[in-house]
Amino acid sequence: MICFALLAHENEHLLLQQIRNIRKYNPKKALIVLYNGGNNPDFGKAICKKENVLYCPYSKPLEQRTSGRFLYDVMKWLEITKVKYEYLVYMEYDIAFVNYGFGRLLSNQMKGYDCLVKILKKESNPMLTTWEPGQEMWRDWKRWKPFFGVDHFYRTSSPMSVFRHGIIKRILAGINTKQLEYLFQTSSIRCIGEMVYITLCKRFGGKCTTYKKSTREYLRFRPALTLKELRAAKRKPNIIFVHPVKAASLRKWVFKQ
């Protein structure tokens, strides 16, 4: 079973459309967990009740520098409440599905693997790291190295990252949760989530693979996708999801497809 961890913070109308977009293009038994990263504590609660979506009670206001803990909070809550699932998928408000086939893609690409991501890069030399958040990690490495228990870290791109429940259980059972909580609370490293989970996955013996190039054509950091690109993606059966769809007007368009 697929479980989508959805981070959102505003615009309940678009949230509802996104939930229905996820449901339309994925297996009927798929679960959705909403994490409210905004300042309104009631955001999304009524929609979750109406649409049979789980609401993560560990939700808290997040900023770009602190949003990395969202997936940990969801993982922890799902484990405590003993929710059954096979795959946990990282989603944000600006991701949309445009074609069917995600369940089949996971069945095919996750065979023999614990994690599926866009990119996978190992950082083992601070002098060779060019990615700025990675440089920030090296500057704070004295605090993070004891937690990771290795002399290197990995990085990826979070949107549409997938982790098997089995590796999540091993991670949660093996880490010092109090130490991680403290690091999350005191760290100002950007994109911290794009390093923490993939490094822990590898640290606890997880096997990772990447999406095929043809699948991730419309999965990027920036610039935001245009209407022309969204229409082109919709016409390509191998393109199942797109990111980022930033403008409200484009999100409305893609969610209605």
C-alpha positions as CSV (number, residue, x, y, z in Angstrom):
1,M,0.0,0.0,0.0
2,I,1.2,3.5,-0.9
3,C,1.1,6.2,1.8
4,F,1.5,9.8,0.6
5,A,3.0,12.3,3.2
6,L,1.7,15.6,2.0
7,L,3.2,18.9,3.3
8,A,0.9,21.9,2.8
9,H,0.2,25.2,4.6
10,E,-2.4,27.3,2.8
11,N,-5.3,27.5,0.3
12,E,-7.8,24.8,1.4
13,H,-9.5,24.9,-2.0
14,L,-6.3,23.8,-3.8
15,L,-5.5,21.3,-1.0
16,L,-8.8,19.6,-1.7
17,Q,-8.1,19.5,-5.4
18,Q,-4.6,18.1,-4.8
19,I,-6.0,15.3,-2.6
20,R,-8.5,14.4,-5.3
21,N,-5.7,14.5,-7.9
22,I,-3.7,12.0,-5.8
23,R,-6.7,9.8,-5.4
24,K,-7.6,9.9,-9.1
25,Y,-4.3,8.7,-10.4
26,N,-3.4,6.2,-7.7
27,P,-4.7,2.9,-6.3
28,K,-7.9,3.2,-4.3
29,K,-6.4,1.9,-1.1
30,A,-3.6,4.5,-1.1
31,L,-3.4,6.6,2.1
32,I,-2.7,10.3,2.4
33,V,-1.3,11.9,5.6
34,L,-1.6,15.7,5.7
35,Y,1.1,17.6,7.6
36,N,0.1,21.2,8.3
37,G,3.2,23.3,8.0
38,G,1.4,26.6,8.3
39,N,0.4,29.0,11.1
40,N,-3.3,28.2,11.1
41,P,-3.7,25.1,13.4
42,D,-7.1,24.3,11.8
43,F,-5.8,24.3,8.3
44,G,-6.9,21.2,6.4
45,K,-8.6,19.4,9.4
46,A,-12.2,19.7,8.0
47,I,-11.0,18.5,4.6
48,C,-9.2,15.6,6.1
49,K,-12.4,14.5,7.9
50,K,-14.5,14.9,4.7
51,E,-12.0,13.2,2.4
52,N,-10.9,10.4,4.7
53,V,-7.3,11.8,4.9
54,L,-5.1,11.2,8.0
55,Y,-4.0,14.4,9.8
56,C,-0.6,14.2,11.4
57,P,-1.0,15.6,15.0
58,Y,2.7,16.4,15.2
59,S,2.2,19.1,12.6
60,K,3.8,22.5,13.5
61,P,4.6,25.7,11.6
62,L,7.7,25.2,9.4
63,E,9.9,27.4,7.4
64,Q,12.2,26.6,4.6
65,R,15.1,25.9,7.0
66,T,13.0,23.8,9.3
67,S,10.7,21.9,6.9
68,G,13.1,19.0,6.7
69,R,11.7,17.4,9.9
70,F,8.2,17.0,8.4
71,L,8.9,13.5,7.1
72,Y,10.4,12.4,10.4
73,D,7.3,13.5,12.2
74,V,5.1,11.6,9.8
75,M,7.3,8.5,10.0
76,K,7.2,8.6,13.8
77,W,3.5,9.1,14.0
78,L,2.7,6.3,11.5
79,E,4.8,3.9,13.5
80,I,3.3,4.9,16.9
81,T,-0.2,4.4,15.5
82,K,0.7,1.2,13.7
83,V,-0.6,2.3,10.3
84,K,0.0,-0.4,7.7
85,Y,1.7,0.7,4.4
86,E,4.5,-0.5,2.1
87,Y,5.8,2.7,0.6
88,L,6.0,6.3,2.0
89,V,6.1,9.0,-0.6
90,Y,7.3,12.6,0.1
91,M,4.9,15.1,-1.4
92,E,4.5,18.9,-1.2
93,Y,1.7,21.3,-2.2
94,D,3.3,22.0,-5.7
95,I,3.4,18.4,-6.9
96,A,0.7,17.0,-9.2
97,F,0.0,13.8,-11.0
98,V,-0.8,14.0,-14.7
99,N,-1.0,10.4,-15.8
100,Y,-1.7,6.9,-14.3
101,G,0.9,4.3,-13.5
102,F,2.6,5.3,-10.2
103,G,1.7,2.1,-8.4
104,R,3.0,0.0,-11.3
105,L,6.2,2.2,-11.4
106,L,6.8,1.4,-7.7
107,S,6.3,-2.3,-8.2
108,N,8.8,-2.4,-11.0
109,Q,11.5,0.1,-9.8
110,M,11.4,-0.8,-6.1
111,K,12.1,-4.5,-6.7
112,G,15.1,-5.2,-4.5
113,Y,15.3,-1.6,-3.3
114,D,14.4,0.3,-0.1
115,C,14.4,3.8,-1.5
116,L,13.6,5.5,-4.8
117,V,14.8,9.1,-5.4
118,K,15.5,11.6,-8.2
119,I,19.2,11.8,-7.6
120,L,21.7,10.2,-5.2
121,K,25.0,11.8,-4.5
122,K,27.6,10.9,-1.9
123,E,29.5,13.8,-0.2
124,S,32.7,12.6,1.4
125,N,35.1,15.6,0.9
126,P,34.2,19.1,2.1
127,M,36.7,20.6,-0.3
128,L,34.8,19.1,-3.3
129,T,31.2,19.8,-2.2
130,T,29.8,22.6,-4.4
131,W,26.1,22.4,-3.2
132,E,25.6,25.2,-0.7
133,P,23.4,23.2,1.8
134,G,26.0,20.5,1.7
135,Q,28.7,23.1,2.5
136,E,26.5,24.1,5.5
137,M,26.4,20.5,6.6
138,W,30.1,20.2,6.6
139,R,30.4,23.4,8.7
140,D,28.1,21.8,11.3
141,W,29.6,18.3,10.8
142,K,31.0,18.0,14.3
143,R,27.4,17.8,15.6
144,W,25.9,15.7,12.8
145,K,28.7,13.1,12.4
146,P,28.1,11.4,15.8
147,F,24.4,11.1,15.0
148,F,25.0,9.6,11.5
149,G,27.8,7.4,12.7
150,V,29.6,7.6,9.4
151,D,32.2,10.0,7.9
152,H,30.2,11.1,4.9
153,F,26.6,11.9,4.0
154,Y,24.3,11.5,1.0
155,R,22.0,14.0,-0.7
156,T,19.0,13.9,-3.0
157,S,16.0,16.0,-4.0
158,S,13.0,15.4,-1.7
159,P,9.9,15.7,-3.9
160,M,8.6,12.2,-4.8
161,S,11.2,10.4,-2.8
162,V,9.9,6.9,-1.7
163,F,10.9,4.8,1.3
164,R,9.9,1.3,2.1
165,H,8.3,0.8,5.5
166,G,10.9,-1.8,6.3
167,I,13.8,0.6,6.1
168,I,11.8,3.3,8.0
169,K,11.3,0.8,10.9
170,R,15.1,0.1,10.9
171,I,15.9,3.8,10.9
172,L,13.5,4.7,13.7
173,A,14.7,1.7,15.8
174,G,18.3,2.5,15.3
175,I,18.6,6.3,15.7
176,N,18.9,8.4,18.8
177,T,15.6,10.2,18.5
178,K,16.4,12.8,21.3
179,Q,19.6,13.7,19.5
180,L,17.8,14.1,16.2
181,E,15.1,16.3,17.8
182,Y,17.8,18.5,19.2
183,L,19.6,18.7,15.9
184,F,16.4,19.6,14.1
185,Q,15.6,22.3,16.7
186,T,19.1,23.9,16.6
187,S,20.2,23.5,13.0
188,S,19.8,26.1,10.4
189,I,21.1,24.0,7.5
190,R,19.0,24.5,4.3
191,C,17.4,21.4,2.7
192,I,18.4,19.3,5.7
193,G,15.7,16.7,4.8
194,E,17.4,16.1,1.5
195,M,20.5,14.8,3.4
196,V,19.1,13.3,6.6
197,Y,16.7,10.6,5.3
198,I,18.8,9.3,2.4
199,T,21.9,9.2,4.7
200,L,20.0,7.2,7.3
201,C,18.6,4.9,4.7
202,K,22.2,4.1,3.5
203,R,23.5,4.0,7.1
204,F,21.0,1.2,8.1
205,G,21.7,-0.9,5.0
206,G,19.1,0.4,2.6
207,K,19.5,-0.1,-1.1
208,C,18.7,3.0,-3.1
209,T,17.9,3.6,-6.8
210,T,16.9,6.6,-8.9
211,Y,13.9,7.3,-11.1
212,K,14.6,6.7,-14.8
213,K,15.5,9.8,-16.8
214,S,12.3,9.6,-18.9
215,T,10.2,9.6,-15.7
216,R,11.8,12.5,-14.0
217,E,11.8,14.9,-17.0
218,Y,9.4,17.2,-15.3
219,L,10.7,16.8,-11.8
220,R,13.0,19.7,-11.0
221,F,13.8,22.4,-8.4
222,R,13.4,25.5,-10.6
223,P,12.1,27.2,-12.6
224,A,8.4,26.6,-12.0
225,L,6.7,24.7,-14.8
226,T,4.8,26.6,-17.4
227,L,1.4,25.8,-18.8
228,K,3.1,24.8,-22.1
229,E,5.2,22.3,-20.2
230,L,2.3,20.9,-18.2
231,R,0.3,20.3,-21.4
232,A,3.4,18.6,-22.9
233,A,3.8,16.4,-19.8
234,K,0.1,15.4,-19.9
235,R,0.6,14.1,-23.4
236,K,3.5,11.8,-22.4
237,P,2.3,8.6,-20.8
238,N,5.7,8.0,-19.2
239,I,5.4,11.3,-17.3
240,I,3.3,10.4,-14.2
241,F,4.0,13.4,-11.9
242,V,5.3,17.0,-12.2
243,H,7.0,19.5,-10.0
244,P,7.1,22.4,-9.3
245,V,3.6,23.8,-10.1
246,K,3.7,27.1,-8.3
247,A,1.1,29.5,-9.7
248,A,-2.4,28.9,-8.2
249,S,-3.9,29.2,-11.7
250,L,-1.6,26.4,-13.0
251,R,-2.3,24.2,-10.0
252,K,-6.0,24.6,-10.6
253,W,-5.5,23.7,-14.3
254,V,-3.4,20.6,-13.6
255,F,-5.6,19.3,-10.7
256,K,-8.6,19.4,-13.0
257,Q,-7.1,17.2,-15.7
